[in-house]
Amino acid sequence: MHYDVQFKPRAERDMKNLPREIAGRIVEKLDFMREDLHGDVKRLTNFTPEYRLRVGDYRVLFELEGPVVVVYRVVHRRDAY
């Protein structure tokens, strides 16, 4: 299944505040994940948003809304949960 990726305004601000190298790695992982949620994706329990993608020390917190991946936050792991 092919997914589209949409960023919430807060996630866009998170990405702008990251170093360029890390933001580039996150974009690469999100592009790879579009095809079938490949990568280090884990469903979270008792937490909203429902999923996370691990990219090094950073976490991309997202939910699935049909064929759309909605990214809510991109944060360092110490601040993610």
C-alpha positions as CSV (number, residue, x, y, z in Angstrom):
1,M,0.0,0.0,0.0
2,H,1.3,3.5,-0.9
3,Y,1.0,6.2,1.8
4,D,1.1,9.9,1.5
5,V,2.9,11.9,4.2
6,Q,1.5,15.1,5.7
7,F,3.1,17.2,8.3
8,K,1.1,19.1,11.0
9,P,2.4,22.7,11.6
10,R,4.2,21.7,14.8
11,A,6.1,18.9,13.0
12,E,7.1,21.4,10.3
13,R,8.5,23.7,13.0
14,D,10.3,20.7,14.5
15,M,11.9,19.8,11.2
16,K,13.1,23.4,10.6
17,N,14.8,23.5,14.0
18,L,16.8,20.3,13.3
19,P,20.3,20.3,11.9
20,R,20.2,19.9,8.1
21,E,21.9,16.4,8.2
22,I,19.4,15.0,10.7
23,A,16.4,16.5,8.8
24,G,17.7,14.9,5.6
25,R,17.9,11.5,7.2
26,I,14.4,11.8,8.5
27,V,13.1,12.8,5.1
28,E,14.9,9.8,3.6
29,K,13.3,7.4,6.1
30,L,9.8,8.9,5.6
31,D,10.2,8.4,1.8
32,F,11.3,4.8,2.3
33,M,8.3,4.3,4.7
34,R,5.8,5.5,2.1
35,E,5.7,2.2,0.3
36,D,4.6,-0.1,3.2
37,L,5.6,1.4,6.5
38,H,9.1,0.0,6.3
39,G,11.7,1.0,8.8
40,D,11.8,0.9,12.6
41,V,8.1,1.6,13.1
42,K,6.4,0.6,16.3
43,R,2.8,0.9,17.5
44,L,2.7,2.7,20.8
45,T,0.4,1.6,23.6
46,N,-1.7,4.1,25.6
47,F,-0.1,7.1,23.7
48,T,-1.3,9.5,21.1
49,P,-0.1,9.6,18.3
50,E,-0.3,5.9,17.9
51,Y,3.0,5.2,16.0
52,R,6.6,6.2,16.1
53,L,9.4,5.9,13.6
54,R,12.9,5.7,15.0
55,V,15.7,7.6,13.2
56,G,18.8,7.5,15.3
57,D,18.2,9.5,18.4
58,Y,15.0,11.1,17.0
59,R,11.5,9.9,16.9
60,V,8.8,10.8,14.3
61,L,5.4,10.5,16.0
62,F,2.6,9.9,13.6
63,E,-0.9,8.4,13.0
64,L,-2.4,6.6,10.1
65,E,-5.6,8.1,8.6
66,G,-6.4,5.7,5.8
67,P,-3.7,6.0,3.2
68,V,-2.2,9.1,4.8
69,V,0.6,9.2,7.4
70,V,0.0,12.3,9.5
71,V,3.2,13.4,11.3
72,Y,2.5,15.2,14.5
73,R,6.0,15.7,16.0
74,V,9.7,15.1,15.3
75,V,11.6,15.2,18.6
76,H,14.7,13.9,20.3
77,R,14.0,10.6,22.1
78,R,14.5,12.2,25.5
79,D,11.5,14.5,24.8
80,A,9.3,12.1,22.9
81,Y,7.3,10.3,25.5
